[in-house]
Amino acid sequence: MNKPLQIYYTLPLTSATAERTFSAMRRLKNYMRATMTQKRLNNIMLMHCHKDRVDALDLITVAKTLTDANDRRQNFFGSF
């Protein structure tokens, strides 16, 4: 039930936005064709479509959340 809502909320509102999104996807897919899975492409495209929200993220908080998940990550990345 949530999947259709997710798709609906990520749809661009105008055709110009849709064209820019598909152009960005084509550039990105060509650049990373060999190493990108569908899940990763979807995540990157969502970040591209919602650039304003991504730019507002506090990267230190995100890094801290990532490294605090387990001890191995904290040993590898260090603490923030």
Residue pairs with C-beta under 8 A, 6 or more apart in sequence:
10 46
10 49
12 18
12 21
12 49
21 45
21 48
21 49
24 45
24 48
25 41
25 45
28 36
28 41
28 44
28 45
28 48
29 36
29 41
36 44
47 54
60 80
63 77
63 80
64 79
64 80
66 73
66 77
67 73
67 74
67 77
67 78
67 79
67 80
68 74
